[in-house]
């Protein structure tokens, strides 16, 4: 066990965990930030996507010891009032069905829009590749990302 001082959603948090513990489990089990989901455990589905210094990363394969002083943002930290342009567009386009993958989808899309505020359909498809939605709402996801890009 070791003590880690982490910057999560703009706040300093301290956890005492095994250095090999995946960030996903630190967030969910130690900090009660359950918006980040466990999907596959091998960084292939995207359900556990968070931002590390603004870059979309899979938290299931990122050990807490790799974080250091880097800022982590989870879906809970994306906006205080669920008013991020993507969250608004997600509702407008009725994207979620079961909802399980949605926080990972939104976090990946937020990183895309930060890097490319006006992506083409092809750029959206390429950036979102690997974020799996078992309900198959990919068409609505793409429409919501396009809509959110116009909110800026």
C-alpha positions as a printed Julia matrix, in Angstrom:
152×3 Matrix{Float64}:
   0.0    0.0     0.0
   1.06   3.55   -0.67
  -0.47   6.99   -0.31
  -1.25   8.84   -3.52
  -2.26  12.49   -3.78
  -4.39  12.8    -6.88
  -6.02  15.75   -8.58
  -9.48  14.47   -9.54
 -12.06  16.82  -11.06
 -10.14  19.84   -9.81
  -9.9   18.62   -6.2
  -7.01  17.06   -4.34
  -7.82  13.53   -3.2
  -5.7   11.17   -1.13
  -5.91   7.4    -1.38
  -3.97   4.58    0.27
  -3.86   1.75   -2.26
  -1.56  -0.77   -3.91
   0.46   1.14   -6.56
  -0.69  -1.35   -9.22
  -4.38  -0.64   -8.61
  -6.07   0.49  -11.83
  -7.29   4.07  -11.69
 -10.79   2.78  -12.51
 -11.01   0.98   -9.16
  -9.53   3.91   -7.27
 -12.22   6.16   -8.74
 -15.1    3.75   -8.15
 -14.16   1.95   -4.94
 -12.13   4.53   -3.05
 -13.52   7.87   -4.24
 -17.11   6.79   -4.97
 -16.98   8.28   -8.48
 -19.08   5.59  -10.12
 -19.83   7.34  -13.41
 -16.73   5.73  -14.89
 -17.78   2.19  -15.75
 -16.06  -1.17  -15.88
 -16.65  -2.79  -19.25
 -14.0   -5.22  -20.38
 -10.94  -4.63  -18.19
  -8.59  -4.7   -21.19
  -9.03  -1.15  -22.58
 -11.01  -2.34  -25.59
 -14.58  -1.07  -24.96
 -14.17   2.54  -23.76
 -16.65   2.38  -20.85
 -13.89   3.44  -18.45
 -12.72   6.49  -20.44
 -11.51   9.47  -18.4
  -9.35  12.46  -19.26
  -5.75  12.58  -18.13
  -4.55  16.16  -18.68
  -7.37  16.52  -21.22
  -6.52  13.39  -23.19
  -8.99  10.5   -23.33
  -7.53   7.44  -21.62
  -8.82   4.04  -20.55
  -8.71   3.98  -16.75
  -8.93   0.18  -16.44
  -5.36  -0.24  -17.68
  -3.85   2.87  -16.08
  -2.35   2.17  -12.67
  -2.68   4.77   -9.95
   1.12   4.95   -9.74
   1.23   6.23  -13.34
  -0.87   9.32  -12.57
   1.57  11.43  -10.6
   0.53  15.11  -10.59
  -1.53  14.87  -13.78
  -5.1   16.12  -13.61
  -7.82  13.48  -13.96
 -11.33  14.38  -15.12
 -14.2   11.93  -14.88
 -17.73  12.28  -16.21
 -18.65  13.8   -12.84
 -16.11  16.57  -13.43
 -17.03  17.33  -17.03
 -19.59  19.92  -15.91
 -21.1   20.91  -12.58
 -24.71  20.99  -13.77
 -24.71  18.42  -16.58
 -24.72  21.33  -19.01
 -21.69  20.44  -21.12
 -22.6   20.8   -24.82
 -22.26  17.04  -25.29
 -24.55  16.27  -22.36
 -27.16  18.63  -23.82
 -26.81  17.12  -27.29
 -27.0   13.59  -25.85
 -30.4   14.44  -24.41
 -31.54  16.3   -27.52
 -30.8   13.26  -29.7
 -32.04  10.72  -27.14
 -28.73   8.86  -27.39
 -28.79   6.53  -24.37
 -30.69   3.3   -24.33
 -29.23   1.2   -21.53
 -26.8    4.03  -20.79
 -23.9    1.87  -19.62
 -21.35   3.07  -22.18
 -22.48   6.67  -22.24
 -20.02   8.24  -19.81
 -17.13   6.72  -21.76
 -18.67   7.82  -25.06
 -19.14  11.38  -23.8
 -15.63  11.6   -22.34
 -14.1   10.37  -25.59
 -16.25  12.79  -27.61
 -15.3   15.69  -25.29
 -11.6   15.03  -25.93
 -12.33  14.93  -29.67
 -14.17  18.27  -29.63
 -11.44  19.86  -27.55
  -8.84  18.83  -30.12
 -11.09  19.37  -33.15
 -14.07  21.69  -32.52
 -15.65  21.0   -35.93
 -14.97  17.37  -36.89
 -16.2   15.74  -40.08
 -18.28  12.57  -39.96
 -15.16  10.58  -40.85
 -13.15  12.22  -38.06
 -15.92  11.46  -35.55
 -16.06   7.84  -36.66
 -12.28   7.48  -36.4
 -12.09   9.14  -32.99
 -14.99   7.15  -31.55
 -13.79   3.82  -32.95
 -13.24   1.49  -30.03
 -15.96   2.96  -27.83
 -18.47   0.14  -27.95
 -22.21   0.62  -27.56
 -24.01  -2.69  -27.21
 -27.32  -0.95  -27.97
 -25.94   0.31  -31.3
 -26.73   4.01  -30.91
 -23.77   5.0   -33.07
 -25.85   7.09  -35.51
 -27.33   9.11  -32.65
 -23.91   9.44  -31.01
 -22.49  10.91  -34.22
 -25.46  13.3   -34.57
 -25.05  14.42  -30.96
 -21.35  15.12  -31.46
 -22.12  17.15  -34.6
 -24.8   19.1   -32.68
 -22.47  19.72  -29.72
 -19.84  21.08  -32.1
 -22.31  23.83  -33.09
 -22.92  24.89  -29.46
 -19.48  26.4   -29.13
